[in-house]
Amino acid sequence: MVNKVKIARIEKDLTQAQLAQKIGVTRQTIGLIEKNEYNPSLQLCVAIAKTLDKTLNDLFWEDEK
Amino acid sequence: MNILNFFGQDEFKQQQIARFIVEAALLQFIVSFVMIALYVFTSIEPLFLMLIPFALFLFYCIIRYMLSGIEFADVFTEQEYSKMKKRNLKFAIWIFFFNGLAFFFIEKSLLESSLFGLISGILMWGMNTISLKKSYKKNEQL
């Protein structure tokens, strides 16, 4: 699943470790999500979106070409 | 209550461990049929045949977890890696003393208990070192 978590995190001026700590996961999990190597649960997607002040659409919806 | 919470709070880790357990259970199930066949057609000790699938389950889970690189999920820098290496060594020394002492109370033999402590300490250190190396390599790519 393609996502824009990395861009949103950088915009919010957070490191992977800070974001991980805020939502209660490990930094490895954040890294895997950003590299599209792990599909997070809906619960985790919501937690990420809330922390980064974005909607699920902003982060996880693929743009139509 | 979610049983996966026993494996930590991180959902990726929880999912991976659950996956290893399912794989191990499947392997145990298949090997159990082989053991039943061996029980019927050979005269191997039944208790030994019964223990093999259990041991296989346990070792499969441990080895998969060790090689997956998910144990040290927050080790990203050279500094954190060195710090964790030292911590693993300290932990192995503790295991050596604790197991050696526990064995000494049972067997009362200094040589045997030292040997038992040494083997368990080395084993613990080796497993943690491999796991740490795998985790660090995995994290380096993220």
N, CA and C atoms of all chains as a GROMACS GRO file, in nm:
protein
  621
    1MET      N    1   0.084  -0.119   0.000
    1MET     CA    2   0.000   0.000   0.000
    1MET      C    3   0.089   0.126   0.000
    2VAL      N    4   0.071   0.209  -0.101
    2VAL     CA    5   0.150   0.332  -0.111
    2VAL      C    6   0.095   0.433  -0.009
    3ASN      N    7   0.184   0.503   0.061
    3ASN     CA    8   0.136   0.602   0.157
    3ASN      C    9   0.228   0.725   0.158
    4LYS      N   10   0.179   0.830   0.224
    4LYS     CA   11   0.257   0.955   0.228
    4LYS      C   12   0.297   0.989   0.372
    5VAL      N   13   0.320   0.887   0.451
    5VAL     CA   14   0.352   0.908   0.593
    5VAL      C   15   0.484   0.982   0.608
    6LYS      N   16   0.584   0.944   0.529
    6LYS     CA   17   0.717   1.005   0.542
    6LYS      C   18   0.711   1.156   0.516
    7ILE      N   19   0.641   1.193   0.409
    7ILE     CA   20   0.631   1.336   0.373
    7ILE      C   21   0.560   1.413   0.485
    8ALA      N   22   0.448   1.355   0.532
    8ALA     CA   23   0.370   1.421   0.637
    8ALA      C   24   0.451   1.433   0.766
    9ARG      N   25   0.529   1.331   0.795
    9ARG     CA   26   0.611   1.333   0.918
    9ARG      C   27   0.718   1.442   0.909
   10ILE      N   28   0.781   1.453   0.792
   10ILE     CA   29   0.885   1.556   0.775
   10ILE      C   30   0.823   1.695   0.782
   11GLU      N   31   0.704   1.710   0.720
   11GLU     CA   32   0.633   1.839   0.727
   11GLU      C   33   0.604   1.879   0.872
   12LYS      N   34   0.574   1.780   0.953
   12LYS     CA   35   0.540   1.804   1.094
   12LYS      C   36   0.667   1.818   1.180
   13ASP      N   37   0.783   1.800   1.116
   13ASP     CA   38   0.913   1.813   1.182
   13ASP      C   39   0.932   1.710   1.294
   14LEU      N   40   0.896   1.587   1.263
   14LEU     CA   41   0.913   1.480   1.360
   14LEU      C   42   1.012   1.376   1.306
   15THR      N   43   1.088   1.313   1.396
   15THR     CA   44   1.175   1.204   1.353
   15THR      C   45   1.093   1.074   1.361
   16GLN      N   46   1.147   0.969   1.301
   16GLN     CA   47   1.078   0.839   1.307
   16GLN      C   48   1.060   0.796   1.453
   17ALA      N   49   1.166   0.818   1.533
   17ALA     CA   50   1.162   0.777   1.674
   17ALA      C   51   1.055   0.855   1.751
   18GLN      N   52   1.044   0.985   1.721
   18GLN     CA   53   0.943   1.067   1.792
   18GLN      C   54   0.801   1.023   1.756
   19LEU      N   55   0.778   0.999   1.627
   19LEU     CA   56   0.646   0.955   1.583
   19LEU      C   57   0.613   0.819   1.646
   20ALA      N   58   0.712   0.731   1.646
   20ALA     CA   59   0.693   0.597   1.703
   20ALA      C   60   0.655   0.607   1.850
   21GLN      N   61   0.725   0.694   1.922
   21GLN     CA   62   0.698   0.709   2.065
   21GLN      C   63   0.558   0.765   2.090
   22LYS      N   64   0.517   0.860   2.006
   22LYS     CA   65   0.386   0.924   2.023
   22LYS      C   66   0.271   0.824   2.004
   23ILE      N   67   0.290   0.729   1.910
   23ILE     CA   68   0.178   0.636   1.885
   23ILE      C   69   0.199   0.497   1.945
   24GLY      N   70   0.308   0.481   2.018
   24GLY     CA   71   0.329   0.356   2.092
   24GLY      C   72   0.368   0.235   2.010
   25VAL      N   73   0.450   0.258   1.906
   25VAL     CA   74   0.505   0.145   1.830
   25VAL      C   75   0.658   0.161   1.828
   26THR      N   76   0.727   0.069   1.761
   26THR     CA   77   0.872   0.083   1.753
   26THR      C   78   0.910   0.164   1.628
   27ARG      N   79   1.032   0.213   1.630
   27ARG     CA   80   1.079   0.292   1.515
   27ARG      C   81   1.086   0.205   1.389
   28GLN      N   82   1.115   0.077   1.409
   28GLN     CA   83   1.122  -0.017   1.296
   28GLN      C   84   0.987  -0.023   1.223
   29THR      N   85   0.879  -0.024   1.301
   29THR     CA   86   0.745  -0.030   1.240
   29THR      C   87   0.718   0.093   1.155
   30ILE      N   88   0.756   0.210   1.206
   30ILE     CA   89   0.738   0.335   1.129
   30ILE      C   90   0.820   0.328   1.000
   31GLY      N   91   0.944   0.281   1.011
   31GLY     CA   92   1.031   0.268   0.894
   31GLY      C   93   0.972   0.175   0.790
   32LEU      N   94   0.916   0.064   0.836
   32LEU     CA   95   0.857  -0.034   0.743
   32LEU      C   96   0.732   0.023   0.676
   33ILE      N   97   0.653   0.100   0.752
   33ILE     CA   98   0.532   0.162   0.694
   33ILE      C   99   0.573   0.263   0.586
   34GLU      N  100   0.672   0.344   0.619
   34GLU     CA  101   0.717   0.447   0.523
   34GLU      C  102   0.775   0.385   0.396
   35LYS      N  103   0.835   0.268   0.410
   35LYS     CA  104   0.893   0.201   0.292
   35LYS      C  105   0.792   0.110   0.221
   36ASN      N  106   0.668   0.119   0.265
   36ASN     CA  107   0.558   0.036   0.211
   36ASN      C  108   0.585  -0.114   0.225
   37GLU      N  109   0.657  -0.151   0.330
   37GLU     CA  110   0.685  -0.293   0.351
   37GLU      C  111   0.593  -0.353   0.457
   38TYR      N  112   0.511  -0.270   0.518
   38TYR     CA  113   0.415  -0.320   0.616
   38TYR      C  114   0.286  -0.240   0.606
   39ASN      N  115   0.175  -0.312   0.596
   39ASN     CA  116   0.044  -0.247   0.594
   39ASN      C  117  -0.012  -0.238   0.735
   40PRO      N  118  -0.019  -0.118   0.792
   40PRO     CA  119  -0.068  -0.106   0.930
   40PRO      C  120  -0.216  -0.133   0.942
   41SER      N  121  -0.259  -0.164   1.064
   41SER     CA  122  -0.402  -0.186   1.090
   41SER      C  123  -0.474  -0.050   1.081
   42LEU      N  124  -0.605  -0.055   1.070
   42LEU     CA  125  -0.683   0.069   1.062
   42LEU      C  126  -0.661   0.153   1.188
   43GLN      N  127  -0.653   0.084   1.302
   43GLN     CA  128  -0.631   0.152   1.431
   43GLN      C  129  -0.500   0.231   1.429
   44LEU      N  130  -0.395   0.168   1.375
   44LEU     CA  131  -0.265   0.236   1.369
   44LEU      C  132  -0.266   0.349   1.265
   45CYS      N  133  -0.335   0.325   1.153
   45CYS     CA  134  -0.348   0.430   1.050
   45CYS      C  135  -0.412   0.555   1.110
   46VAL      N  136  -0.519   0.534   1.190
   46VAL     CA  137  -0.589   0.646   1.252
   46VAL      C  138  -0.497   0.719   1.350
   47ALA      N  139  -0.422   0.639   1.429
   47ALA     CA  140  -0.329   0.699   1.526
   47ALA      C  141  -0.223   0.784   1.456
   48ILE      N  142  -0.171   0.734   1.345
   48ILE     CA  143  -0.069   0.808   1.268
   48ILE      C  144  -0.131   0.938   1.213
   49ALA      N  145  -0.250   0.924   1.152
   49ALA     CA  146  -0.317   1.040   1.092
   49ALA      C  147  -0.344   1.149   1.197
   50LYS      N  148  -0.392   1.107   1.314
   50LYS     CA  149  -0.423   1.204   1.420
   50LYS      C  150  -0.295   1.274   1.467
   51THR      N  151  -0.188   1.197   1.484
   51THR     CA  152  -0.062   1.255   1.532
   51THR      C  153  -0.004   1.353   1.431
   52LEU      N  154  -0.021   1.322   1.303
   52LEU     CA  155   0.036   1.408   1.199
   52LEU      C  156  -0.063   1.516   1.151
   53ASP      N  157  -0.180   1.524   1.218
   53ASP     CA  158  -0.285   1.621   1.181
   53ASP      C  159  -0.327   1.608   1.035
   54LYS      N  160  -0.346   1.486   0.994
   54LYS     CA  161  -0.390   1.461   0.855
   54LYS      C  162  -0.512   1.370   0.859
   55THR      N  163  -0.576   1.354   0.744
   55THR     CA  164  -0.688   1.258   0.738
   55THR      C  165  -0.633   1.129   0.679
   56LEU      N  166  -0.711   1.023   0.690
   56LEU     CA  167  -0.669   0.895   0.631
   56LEU      C  168  -0.652   0.910   0.480
   57ASN      N  169  -0.741   0.988   0.420
   57ASN     CA  170  -0.731   1.013   0.275
   57ASN      C  171  -0.597   1.078   0.238
   58ASP      N  172  -0.556   1.177   0.319
   58ASP     CA  173  -0.430   1.247   0.292
   58ASP      C  174  -0.312   1.149   0.291
   59LEU      N  175  -0.314   1.055   0.383
   59LEU     CA  176  -0.198   0.968   0.401
   59LEU      C  177  -0.202   0.839   0.322
   60PHE      N  178  -0.321   0.781   0.313
   60PHE     CA  179  -0.324   0.644   0.260
   60PHE      C  180  -0.406   0.627   0.132
   61TRP      N  181  -0.460   0.736   0.078
   61TRP     CA  182  -0.539   0.720  -0.043
   61TRP      C  183  -0.452   0.747  -0.166
   62GLU      N  184  -0.455   0.654  -0.261
   62GLU     CA  185  -0.371   0.671  -0.381
   62GLU      C  186  -0.436   0.771  -0.476
   63ASP      N  187  -0.355   0.862  -0.527
   63ASP     CA  188  -0.406   0.960  -0.624
   63ASP      C  189  -0.436   0.891  -0.756
   64GLU      N  190  -0.551   0.930  -0.817
   64GLU     CA  191  -0.583   0.873  -0.948
   64GLU      C  192  -0.500   0.943  -1.053
   65LYS      N  193  -0.447   0.864  -1.147
   65LYS     CA  194  -0.363   0.924  -1.252
   65LYS      C  195  -0.445   0.951  -1.378
   66MET      N  196  -0.980  -0.904   2.609
   66MET     CA  197  -0.833  -0.897   2.615
   66MET      C  198  -0.771  -0.967   2.494
   67ASN      N  199  -0.676  -0.900   2.434
   67ASN     CA  200  -0.610  -0.957   2.316
   67ASN      C  201  -0.485  -1.036   2.359
   68ILE      N  202  -0.481  -1.163   2.324
   68ILE     CA  203  -0.369  -1.249   2.365
   68ILE      C  204  -0.236  -1.202   2.303
   69LEU      N  205  -0.246  -1.132   2.190
   69LEU     CA  206  -0.123  -1.083   2.123
   69LEU      C  207  -0.051  -0.978   2.206
   70ASN      N  208  -0.122  -0.916   2.302
   70ASN     CA  209  -0.059  -0.815   2.388
   70ASN      C  210   0.053  -0.873   2.473
   71PHE      N  211   0.054  -1.006   2.488
   71PHE     CA  212   0.162  -1.071   2.562
   71PHE      C  213   0.295  -1.058   2.488
   72PHE      N  214   0.289  -1.032   2.358
   72PHE     CA  215   0.412  -1.021   2.278
   72PHE      C  216   0.457  -0.877   2.263
   73GLY      N  217   0.410  -0.788   2.346
   73GLY     CA  218   0.451  -0.648   2.337
   73GLY      C  219   0.340  -0.562   2.280
   74GLN      N  220   0.364  -0.431   2.277
   74GLN     CA  221   0.262  -0.336   2.232
   74GLN      C  222   0.269  -0.306   2.083
   75ASP      N  223   0.383  -0.339   2.022
   75ASP     CA  224   0.401  -0.306   1.881
   75ASP      C  225   0.326  -0.404   1.791
   76GLU      N  226   0.238  -0.352   1.704
   76GLU     CA  227   0.153  -0.442   1.627
   76GLU      C  228   0.228  -0.523   1.521
   77PHE      N  229   0.336  -0.466   1.464
   77PHE     CA  230   0.414  -0.540   1.364
   77PHE      C  231   0.480  -0.662   1.430
   78LYS      N  232   0.536  -0.638   1.549
   78LYS     CA  233   0.600  -0.746   1.626
   78LYS      C  234   0.497  -0.854   1.662
   79GLN      N  235   0.382  -0.809   1.707
   79GLN     CA  236   0.275  -0.902   1.744
   79GLN      C  237   0.237  -0.991   1.626
   80GLN      N  238   0.220  -0.928   1.510
   80GLN     CA  239   0.179  -1.002   1.391
   80GLN      C  240   0.286  -1.103   1.348
   81GLN      N  241   0.411  -1.059   1.354
   81GLN     CA  242   0.521  -1.146   1.313
   81GLN      C  243   0.530  -1.268   1.406
   82ILE      N  244   0.522  -1.244   1.537
   82ILE     CA  245   0.531  -1.355   1.633
   82ILE      C  246   0.413  -1.452   1.614
   83ALA      N  247   0.294  -1.395   1.593
   83ALA     CA  248   0.176  -1.479   1.570
   83ALA      C  249   0.197  -1.565   1.444
   84ARG      N  250   0.260  -1.506   1.344
   84ARG     CA  251   0.289  -1.579   1.219
   84ARG      C  252   0.386  -1.696   1.244
   85PHE      N  253   0.490  -1.670   1.324
   85PHE     CA  254   0.587  -1.776   1.354
   85PHE      C  255   0.520  -1.890   1.430
   86ILE      N  256   0.430  -1.854   1.522
   86ILE     CA  257   0.362  -1.957   1.602
   86ILE      C  258   0.271  -2.042   1.513
   87VAL      N  259   0.203  -1.977   1.419
   87VAL     CA  260   0.116  -2.051   1.328
   87VAL      C  261   0.200  -2.145   1.240
   88GLU      N  262   0.311  -2.096   1.189
   88GLU     CA  263   0.400  -2.179   1.106
   88GLU      C  264   0.451  -2.299   1.187
   89ALA      N  265   0.492  -2.272   1.311
   89ALA     CA  266   0.544  -2.378   1.398
   89ALA      C  267   0.436  -2.480   1.429
   90ALA      N  268   0.313  -2.432   1.451
   90ALA     CA  269   0.202  -2.523   1.482
   90ALA      C  270   0.173  -2.615   1.363
   91LEU      N  271   0.179  -2.558   1.243
   91LEU     CA  272   0.156  -2.636   1.121
   91LEU      C  273   0.264  -2.743   1.106
   92LEU      N  274   0.388  -2.704   1.133
   92LEU     CA  275   0.501  -2.796   1.126
   92LEU      C  276   0.485  -2.907   1.230
   93GLN      N  277   0.443  -2.868   1.349
   93GLN     CA  278   0.421  -2.964   1.457
   93GLN      C  279   0.311  -3.064   1.420
   94PHE      N  280   0.207  -3.012   1.357
   94PHE     CA  281   0.095  -3.096   1.315
   94PHE      C  282   0.142  -3.201   1.214
   95ILE      N  283   0.219  -3.156   1.115
   95ILE     CA  284   0.268  -3.249   1.011
   95ILE      C  285   0.363  -3.352   1.072
   96VAL      N  286   0.457  -3.305   1.154
   96VAL     CA  287   0.556  -3.395   1.215
   96VAL      C  288   0.488  -3.495   1.310
   97SER      N  289   0.377  -3.454   1.371
   97SER     CA  290   0.305  -3.545   1.460
   97SER      C  291   0.257  -3.669   1.385
   98PHE      N  292   0.213  -3.651   1.259
   98PHE     CA  293   0.170  -3.766   1.178
   98PHE      C  294   0.287  -3.861   1.151
   99VAL      N  295   0.404  -3.801   1.124
   99VAL     CA  296   0.524  -3.883   1.101
   99VAL      C  297   0.557  -3.962   1.228
  100MET      N  298   0.541  -3.897   1.344
  100MET     CA  299   0.571  -3.962   1.471
  100MET      C  300   0.472  -4.077   1.498
  101ILE      N  301   0.346  -4.055   1.461
  101ILE     CA  302   0.246  -4.162   1.479
  101ILE      C  303   0.284  -4.283   1.392
  102ALA      N  304   0.324  -4.254   1.269
  102ALA     CA  305   0.367  -4.362   1.178
  102ALA      C  306   0.488  -4.435   1.236
  103LEU      N  307   0.583  -4.359   1.290
  103LEU     CA  308   0.702  -4.421   1.351
  103LEU      C  309   0.665  -4.506   1.472
  104TYR      N  310   0.566  -4.458   1.548
  104TYR     CA  311   0.520  -4.532   1.666
  104TYR      C  312   0.459  -4.666   1.626
  105VAL      N  313   0.380  -4.662   1.518
  105VAL     CA  314   0.311  -4.783   1.472
  105VAL      C  315   0.408  -4.882   1.410
  106PHE      N  316   0.500  -4.831   1.328
  106PHE     CA  317   0.585  -4.921   1.249
  106PHE      C  318   0.723  -4.949   1.308
  107THR      N  319   0.764  -4.876   1.412
  107THR     CA  320   0.897  -4.902   1.470
  107THR      C  321   0.882  -4.924   1.622
  108SER      N  322   0.993  -4.950   1.687
  108SER     CA  323   0.985  -4.970   1.833
  108SER      C  324   1.060  -4.858   1.908
  109ILE      N  325   1.060  -4.740   1.850
  109ILE     CA  326   1.124  -4.624   1.915
  109ILE      C  327   1.042  -4.584   2.038
  110GLU      N  328   1.112  -4.542   2.142
  110GLU     CA  329   1.049  -4.501   2.269
  110GLU      C  330   0.937  -4.398   2.243
  111PRO      N  331   0.811  -4.427   2.281
  111PRO     CA  332   0.698  -4.335   2.253
  111PRO      C  333   0.716  -4.195   2.311
  112LEU      N  334   0.775  -4.188   2.431
  112LEU     CA  335   0.794  -4.056   2.493
  112LEU      C  336   0.886  -3.968   2.409
  113PHE      N  337   0.988  -4.030   2.354
  113PHE     CA  338   1.082  -3.960   2.267
  113PHE      C  339   1.010  -3.910   2.141
  114LEU      N  340   0.926  -3.995   2.084
  114LEU     CA  341   0.849  -3.957   1.964
  114LEU      C  342   0.752  -3.843   1.995
  115MET      N  343   0.700  -3.843   2.116
  115MET     CA  344   0.606  -3.739   2.156
  115MET      C  345   0.676  -3.604   2.176
  116LEU      N  346   0.799  -3.612   2.225
  116LEU     CA  347   0.872  -3.489   2.256
  116LEU      C  348   0.924  -3.416   2.132
  117ILE      N  349   0.953  -3.492   2.027
  117ILE     CA  350   1.009  -3.430   1.905
  117ILE      C  351   0.922  -3.317   1.850
  118PRO      N  352   0.789  -3.338   1.828
  118PRO     CA  353   0.708  -3.226   1.776
  118PRO      C  354   0.707  -3.104   1.868
  119PHE      N  355   0.707  -3.128   1.999
  119PHE     CA  356   0.708  -3.016   2.094
  119PHE      C  357   0.838  -2.937   2.084
  120ALA      N  358   0.949  -3.013   2.081
  120ALA     CA  359   1.081  -2.949   2.072
  120ALA      C  360   1.093  -2.871   1.941
  121LEU      N  361   1.041  -2.932   1.834
  121LEU     CA  362   1.045  -2.868   1.703
  121LEU      C  363   0.968  -2.735   1.705
  122PHE      N  364   0.852  -2.737   1.768
  122PHE     CA  365   0.769  -2.617   1.780
  122PHE      C  366   0.846  -2.505   1.850
  123LEU      N  367   0.907  -2.543   1.962
  123LEU     CA  368   0.979  -2.446   2.044
  123LEU      C  369   1.100  -2.389   1.968
  124PHE      N  370   1.181  -2.478   1.912
  124PHE     CA  371   1.302  -2.432   1.842
  124PHE      C  372   1.268  -2.352   1.717
  125TYR      N  373   1.163  -2.393   1.646
  125TYR     CA  374   1.123  -2.319   1.526
  125TYR      C  375   1.088  -2.174   1.562
  126CYS      N  376   1.006  -2.158   1.668
  126CYS     CA  377   0.966  -2.023   1.711
  126CYS      C  378   1.087  -1.940   1.751
  127ILE      N  379   1.177  -1.999   1.830
  127ILE     CA  380   1.294  -1.925   1.878
  127ILE      C  381   1.385  -1.884   1.761
  128ILE      N  382   1.413  -1.979   1.673
  128ILE     CA  383   1.505  -1.950   1.561
  128ILE      C  384   1.444  -1.847   1.465
  129ARG      N  385   1.315  -1.862   1.436
  129ARG     CA  386   1.248  -1.766   1.346
  129ARG      C  387   1.253  -1.625   1.406
  130TYR      N  388   1.225  -1.618   1.536
  130TYR     CA  389   1.224  -1.487   1.605
  130TYR      C  390   1.364  -1.426   1.602
  131MET      N  391   1.464  -1.512   1.627
  131MET     CA  392   1.603  -1.466   1.632
  131MET      C  393   1.649  -1.413   1.496
  132LEU      N  394   1.611  -1.484   1.390
  132LEU     CA  395   1.658  -1.446   1.255
  132LEU      C  396   1.573  -1.337   1.189
  133SER      N  397   1.456  -1.308   1.247
  133SER     CA  398   1.366  -1.213   1.180
  133SER      C  399   1.411  -1.067   1.194
  134GLY      N  400   1.494  -1.040   1.295
  134GLY     CA  401   1.542  -0.902   1.313
  134GLY      C  402   1.439  -0.809   1.371
  135ILE      N  403   1.345  -0.863   1.449
  135ILE     CA  404   1.241  -0.777   1.507
  135ILE      C  405   1.262  -0.755   1.657
  136GLU      N  406   1.359  -0.825   1.715
  136GLU     CA  407   1.377  -0.817   1.860
  136GLU      C  408   1.428  -0.679   1.905
  137PHE      N  409   1.530  -0.630   1.836
  137PHE     CA  410   1.588  -0.500   1.875
  137PHE      C  411   1.541  -0.393   1.774
  138ALA      N  412   1.412  -0.362   1.783
  138ALA     CA  413   1.349  -0.277   1.682
  138ALA      C  414   1.386  -0.129   1.693
  139ASP      N  415   1.454  -0.091   1.800
  139ASP     CA  416   1.490   0.050   1.815
  139ASP      C  417   1.640   0.074   1.807
  140VAL      N  418   1.714  -0.024   1.758
  140VAL     CA  419   1.860  -0.009   1.745
  140VAL      C  420   1.891   0.034   1.601
  141PHE      N  421   1.922   0.163   1.586
  141PHE     CA  422   1.942   0.218   1.451
  141PHE      C  423   2.082   0.274   1.429
  142THR      N  424   2.148   0.316   1.535
  142THR     CA  425   2.280   0.378   1.518
  142THR      C  426   2.391   0.287   1.570
  143GLU      N  427   2.514   0.319   1.528
  143GLU     CA  428   2.632   0.243   1.570
  143GLU      C  429   2.645   0.246   1.724
  144GLN      N  430   2.614   0.362   1.781
  144GLN     CA  431   2.621   0.380   1.928
  144GLN      C  432   2.524   0.288   2.001
  145GLU      N  433   2.399   0.288   1.952
  145GLU     CA  434   2.295   0.203   2.013
  145GLU      C  435   2.334   0.056   1.999
  146TYR      N  436   2.396   0.023   1.886
  146TYR     CA  437   2.438  -0.115   1.858
  146TYR      C  438   2.546  -0.159   1.957
  147SER      N  439   2.646  -0.073   1.977
  147SER     CA  440   2.755  -0.106   2.071
  147SER      C  441   2.702  -0.116   2.214
  148LYS      N  442   2.610  -0.025   2.248
  148LYS     CA  443   2.552  -0.025   2.383
  148LYS      C  444   2.475  -0.156   2.408
  149MET      N  445   2.401  -0.195   2.308
  149MET     CA  446   2.321  -0.317   2.321
  149MET      C  447   2.410  -0.442   2.325
  150LYS      N  448   2.524  -0.436   2.253
  150LYS     CA  449   2.619  -0.548   2.254
  150LYS      C  450   2.673  -0.569   2.395
  151LYS      N  451   2.706  -0.457   2.459
  151LYS     CA  452   2.758  -0.463   2.597
  151LYS      C  453   2.650  -0.516   2.692
  152ARG      N  454   2.527  -0.470   2.670
  152ARG     CA  455   2.416  -0.514   2.756
  152ARG      C  456   2.392  -0.665   2.742
  153ASN      N  457   2.404  -0.714   2.618
  153ASN     CA  458   2.387  -0.857   2.592
  153ASN      C  459   2.494  -0.939   2.664
  154LEU      N  460   2.617  -0.885   2.664
  154LEU     CA  461   2.728  -0.954   2.729
  154LEU      C  462   2.704  -0.960   2.881
  155LYS      N  463   2.660  -0.848   2.936
  155LYS     CA  464   2.630  -0.842   3.080
  155LYS      C  465   2.519  -0.942   3.116
  156PHE      N  466   2.418  -0.945   3.029
  156PHE     CA  467   2.304  -1.036   3.052
  156PHE      C  468   2.351  -1.182   3.049
  157ALA      N  469   2.441  -1.214   2.955
  157ALA     CA  470   2.494  -1.350   2.943
  157ALA      C  471   2.574  -1.388   3.068
  158ILE      N  472   2.648  -1.292   3.123
  158ILE     CA  473   2.726  -1.318   3.246
  158ILE      C  474   2.630  -1.346   3.362
  159TRP      N  475   2.522  -1.269   3.368
  159TRP     CA  476   2.420  -1.293   3.471
  159TRP      C  477   2.361  -1.432   3.458
  160ILE      N  478   2.332  -1.470   3.334
  160ILE     CA  479   2.274  -1.603   3.307
  160ILE      C  480   2.372  -1.711   3.354
  161PHE      N  481   2.503  -1.690   3.326
  161PHE     CA  482   2.607  -1.785   3.366
  161PHE      C  483   2.605  -1.804   3.519
  162PHE      N  484   2.605  -1.694   3.593
  162PHE     CA  485   2.606  -1.703   3.739
  162PHE      C  486   2.476  -1.762   3.794
  163PHE      N  487   2.363  -1.714   3.743
  163PHE     CA  488   2.233  -1.758   3.793
  163PHE      C  489   2.211  -1.907   3.767
  164ASN      N  490   2.232  -1.949   3.641
  164ASN     CA  491   2.211  -2.090   3.606
  164ASN      C  492   2.312  -2.180   3.677
  165GLY      N  493   2.436  -2.134   3.683
  165GLY     CA  494   2.541  -2.211   3.751
  165GLY      C  495   2.507  -2.232   3.898
  166LEU      N  496   2.459  -2.127   3.962
  166LEU     CA  497   2.423  -2.134   4.103
  166LEU      C  498   2.301  -2.224   4.125
  167ALA      N  499   2.201  -2.207   4.037
  167ALA     CA  500   2.079  -2.289   4.048
  167ALA      C  501   2.114  -2.437   4.031
  168PHE      N  502   2.201  -2.465   3.934
  168PHE     CA  503   2.241  -2.604   3.907
  168PHE      C  504   2.323  -2.659   4.024
  169PHE      N  505   2.402  -2.572   4.087
  169PHE     CA  506   2.486  -2.614   4.199
  169PHE      C  507   2.400  -2.659   4.318
  170PHE      N  508   2.286  -2.591   4.341
  170PHE     CA  509   2.196  -2.628   4.450
  170PHE      C  510   2.132  -2.765   4.425
  171ILE      N  511   2.118  -2.801   4.296
  171ILE     CA  512   2.055  -2.930   4.264
  171ILE      C  513   2.160  -3.042   4.263
  172GLU      N  514   2.270  -3.018   4.192
  172GLU     CA  515   2.369  -3.125   4.170
  172GLU      C  516   2.486  -3.126   4.269
  173LYS      N  517   2.513  -3.016   4.332
  173LYS     CA  518   2.624  -3.001   4.428
  173LYS      C  519   2.762  -3.029   4.367
  174SER      N  520   2.771  -3.019   4.234
  174SER     CA  521   2.901  -3.040   4.170
  174SER      C  522   2.946  -2.909   4.107
  175LEU      N  523   3.061  -2.862   4.148
  175LEU     CA  524   3.110  -2.733   4.102
  175LEU      C  525   3.141  -2.736   3.952
  176LEU      N  526   3.203  -2.844   3.907
  176LEU     CA  527   3.240  -2.856   3.767
  176LEU      C  528   3.118  -2.860   3.676
  177GLU      N  529   3.022  -2.945   3.712
  177GLU     CA  530   2.901  -2.960   3.631
  177GLU      C  531   2.820  -2.830   3.628
  178SER      N  532   2.808  -2.767   3.745
  178SER     CA  533   2.728  -2.644   3.750
  178SER      C  534   2.796  -2.530   3.674
  179SER      N  535   2.931  -2.525   3.681
  179SER     CA  536   3.003  -2.421   3.605
  179SER      C  537   2.985  -2.444   3.455
  180LEU      N  538   2.993  -2.571   3.417
  180LEU     CA  539   2.977  -2.606   3.276
  180LEU      C  540   2.837  -2.572   3.226
  181PHE      N  541   2.738  -2.603   3.309
  181PHE     CA  542   2.598  -2.574   3.273
  181PHE      C  543   2.578  -2.422   3.259
  182GLY      N  544   2.632  -2.349   3.356
  182GLY     CA  545   2.622  -2.202   3.353
  182GLY      C  546   2.692  -2.145   3.230
  183LEU      N  547   2.810  -2.200   3.201
  183LEU     CA  548   2.888  -2.152   3.086
  183LEU      C  549   2.815  -2.177   2.954
  184ILE      N  550   2.764  -2.300   2.939
  184ILE     CA  551   2.692  -2.334   2.814
  184ILE      C  552   2.568  -2.245   2.798
  185SER      N  553   2.490  -2.228   2.905
  185SER     CA  554   2.369  -2.146   2.893
  185SER      C  555   2.404  -1.999   2.868
  186GLY      N  556   2.512  -1.952   2.932
  186GLY     CA  557   2.555  -1.814   2.910
  186GLY      C  558   2.599  -1.791   2.767
  187ILE      N  559   2.681  -1.885   2.714
  187ILE     CA  560   2.730  -1.872   2.576
  187ILE      C  561   2.613  -1.878   2.477
  188LEU      N  562   2.522  -1.971   2.505
  188LEU     CA  563   2.404  -1.987   2.418
  188LEU      C  564   2.321  -1.858   2.414
  189MET      N  565   2.299  -1.802   2.530
  189MET     CA  566   2.219  -1.679   2.540
  189MET      C  567   2.290  -1.564   2.468
  190TRP      N  568   2.421  -1.555   2.490
  190TRP     CA  569   2.499  -1.449   2.427
  190TRP      C  570   2.496  -1.464   2.274
  191GLY      N  571   2.515  -1.588   2.227
  191GLY     CA  572   2.516  -1.614   2.082
  191GLY      C  573   2.382  -1.580   2.018
  192MET      N  574   2.275  -1.622   2.083
  192MET     CA  575   2.141  -1.596   2.028
  192MET      C  576   2.112  -1.446   2.024
  193ASN      N  577   2.145  -1.377   2.133
  193ASN     CA  578   2.121  -1.232   2.138
  193ASN      C  579   2.208  -1.156   2.037
  194THR      N  580   2.332  -1.205   2.019
  194THR     CA  581   2.422  -1.138   1.924
  194THR      C  582   2.370  -1.152   1.781
  195ILE      N  583   2.327  -1.274   1.746
  195ILE     CA  584   2.272  -1.296   1.610
  195ILE      C  585   2.148  -1.209   1.591
  196SER      N  586   2.059  -1.211   1.690
  196SER     CA  587   1.935  -1.134   1.682
  196SER      C  588   1.964  -0.983   1.668
  197LEU      N  589   2.060  -0.937   1.746
  197LEU     CA  590   2.096  -0.794   1.742
  197LEU      C  591   2.153  -0.756   1.605
  198LYS      N  592   2.240  -0.842   1.553
  198LYS     CA  593   2.301  -0.817   1.422
  198LYS      C  594   2.194  -0.810   1.313
  199LYS      N  595   2.102  -0.907   1.318
  199LYS     CA  596   1.993  -0.912   1.219
  199LYS      C  597   1.904  -0.788   1.231
  200SER      N  598   1.873  -0.748   1.355
  200SER     CA  599   1.787  -0.631   1.376
  200SER      C  600   1.854  -0.505   1.324
  201TYR      N  601   1.983  -0.491   1.355
  201TYR     CA  602   2.058  -0.372   1.314
  201TYR      C  603   2.064  -0.362   1.161
  202LYS      N  604   2.090  -0.476   1.097
  202LYS     CA  605   2.096  -0.478   0.950
  202LYS      C  606   1.963  -0.440   0.890
  203LYS      N  607   1.855  -0.493   0.948
  203LYS     CA  608   1.719  -0.464   0.898
  203LYS      C  609   1.688  -0.316   0.916
  204ASN      N  610   1.724  -0.264   1.035
  204ASN     CA  611   1.694  -0.124   1.066
  204ASN      C  612   1.776  -0.027   0.981
  205GLU      N  613   1.898  -0.069   0.945
  205GLU     CA  614   1.985   0.017   0.863
  205GLU      C  615   1.921   0.051   0.729
  206GLN      N  616   1.841  -0.042   0.678
  206GLN     CA  617   1.778  -0.022   0.547
  206GLN      C  618   1.652   0.064   0.553
  207LEU      N  619   1.609   0.098   0.676
  207LEU     CA  620   1.482   0.174   0.686
  207LEU      C  621   1.505   0.326   0.695
   0.00000   0.00000   0.00000
